[in-house]
Structure formats: C-alpha cells, structure tokens
Amino acid sequence: MTENKIYEPHTPAAGDRAHFALQLFRTAMLGFPHLCTKTACRRARWCSCDPDICMGRFGPLVPDDVRNGIDALARGHMDGLSYEQVRAREPWAVGAYEEWNEKIRESIRETEALAQPEMKKNGFRPLATVR
C-alpha cells in the first residue's frame, strides 16, 4: 500500500489514468463542459472527450488565482479534507474559484433564458411550408 492509500502499483498506465482523472476533475470544476462547442458535453454537463483538449482550449482563459483554487481543492480532496477545510486553509484561492464558478453559473442562466423552446413532433408543418 502506498502513502496515498492507492493499492495500484505506480506504472505509466496508472500515471496516465491519474492524469486523466485529474484533468477531468479540473474541467468539471471550471465549468468547461458548459462552454464546450460539443453538444454532447453541454447536454451531459460533463466532458465527453479528452479533457486535455478542453484544458488546452479553455485553460489559457482561466486566471492564475482560479487555477490555484482548483489545485487547492484537488489536493484537499486527495488528502480527505472537506470543502470548508480547504476554504479555511486557502481562502483567497478558493474564493477566486467561487467567483469564477458564479460567473459560469450566471452565463448558464442567461443562455438557458435565451434558448428556444423545443417544438413537439406532432405532425404539423410550419406555416412557411404549407401551400
């Protein structure tokens, strides 16, 4: 058993899986699936592809303070700390993340308000096609 209670041996494949999981965590915490151009990501509200692509595309847009907040939350999660404990340990970094998260949520609310309601498939044709 290793120091971080992982029973899996440290191999390149295990390192790749850990990197993938961390990147997936980061993309989800930063709200990238809501900003993604892929419909599948937006609908699932989760990265449906390679999170490295999303981090490469949207990562440069994220301020350093927010990145530090995400890294602090990831470290705290791995150490078994609660959100409140991490917030008490690093208030500025987590506060910057919370501000970012609120901006993403506001963007989602605005986008949903502008979205067109879906038309039911009831057999009616739009007026423009009726002759």
C-alpha atoms as one frame of an Amber mdcrd trajectory, in Angstrom:
protein
   0.000   0.000   0.000   1.323   3.436  -0.894   1.326   6.681   1.049  -1.910
   7.964  -0.543  -3.706   4.648   0.118  -3.688   3.554  -3.526  -3.145  -0.178
  -3.893  -2.283   0.013  -7.580   1.427  -0.121  -8.424   2.924   3.028  -9.902
   3.148   2.263 -13.605   2.972   4.533 -16.662  -0.599   3.360 -17.276  -1.576
   4.209 -13.694   0.030   7.624 -14.099  -1.945   8.214 -17.304  -5.189   7.275
 -15.560  -4.403   9.592 -12.655  -3.606  12.447 -15.053  -6.834  11.823 -16.978
  -8.892  11.780 -13.760  -7.273  14.999 -12.525  -7.867  16.771 -15.842 -11.477
  15.552 -15.873 -11.894  16.910 -12.333 -10.441  20.259 -13.375 -12.638  20.605
 -16.467 -15.762  19.791 -14.461 -14.878  22.181 -11.627 -14.110  25.001 -14.062
 -17.393  24.519 -15.933 -15.735  23.808 -19.268 -18.459  21.371 -20.443 -20.879
  24.320 -20.430 -18.504  26.338 -22.608 -17.626  23.496 -24.974 -18.570  23.560
 -28.632 -19.511  19.870 -28.498 -23.227  19.361 -27.959 -22.605  16.083 -26.132
 -20.530  17.854 -23.478 -23.116  20.574 -22.953 -26.006  18.113 -22.714 -24.213
  15.732 -20.366 -22.660  18.628 -18.442 -19.515  16.538 -18.387 -16.508  16.253
 -20.686 -17.334  13.572 -23.235 -13.972  13.629 -24.951 -10.371  14.092 -23.930
 -10.172  16.657 -21.086  -6.670  17.639 -22.241  -8.269  19.149 -25.358 -10.626
  21.258 -23.229  -7.808  22.330 -20.926  -5.723  23.302 -23.951  -8.592  25.254
 -25.485 -10.083  26.972 -22.440  -7.245  26.716 -19.918  -5.458  29.899 -21.043
  -8.658  31.851 -20.315  -8.584  30.865 -16.637  -6.831  33.315 -14.273  -3.945
  32.003 -12.174  -5.867  32.580  -8.917  -8.651  30.299 -10.128  -6.121  27.646
 -11.181  -4.596  27.809  -7.709  -8.057  27.381  -6.188  -8.759  24.294  -8.298
  -5.380  22.807  -7.414  -6.005  23.504  -3.716  -9.398  21.778  -3.929  -7.863
  18.807  -5.752  -5.096  18.465  -3.142  -7.650  18.773  -0.356  -9.841  16.117
  -1.949  -6.882  13.744  -2.216  -6.000  14.455   1.432  -9.578  13.706   2.502
 -10.406  17.278   3.520 -13.855  18.815   3.227 -14.574  21.871   1.088 -14.827
  24.032   4.200 -11.462  22.809   5.483  -9.761  23.640   2.175 -11.520  27.029
   2.147 -10.200  27.769   5.632  -6.688  26.695   4.618  -6.537  28.738   1.383
  -9.339  31.344   1.424  -8.043  33.560  -1.394  -7.555  30.767  -3.896 -10.884
  29.087  -3.163 -12.592  32.495  -3.147 -11.276  33.179  -6.654 -12.652  29.793
  -7.742 -16.050  30.630  -6.212 -16.166  33.919  -8.156 -15.311  32.043 -11.373
 -17.970  29.444 -10.634 -20.612  32.139 -10.089 -19.742  33.731 -13.443 -20.127
  30.355 -15.170 -23.494  29.769 -13.462 -24.673  33.241 -14.470 -23.672  32.529
 -18.062 -25.612  29.252 -17.967 -28.721  31.006 -16.627 -28.526  33.662 -19.340
 -28.032  31.065 -22.065 -30.974  28.978 -20.867 -33.198  32.054 -20.837 -32.357
  32.757 -24.491 -32.746  29.150 -25.636 -35.620  28.434 -27.993 -38.263  26.077
 -26.619 -38.284  22.736 -28.392 -41.198  22.080 -30.745 -43.116  18.892 -30.198
 -43.244  16.436 -33.054 -46.977  16.452 -33.582 -47.195  16.139 -37.339 -47.847
  19.821 -38.030 -45.745  21.600 -40.601 -44.603  25.187 -40.121 -46.739  27.790
 -41.924 -43.953  28.617 -44.379 -44.167  25.141 -45.944 -47.973  24.990 -46.229
 -49.224  25.744 -49.764
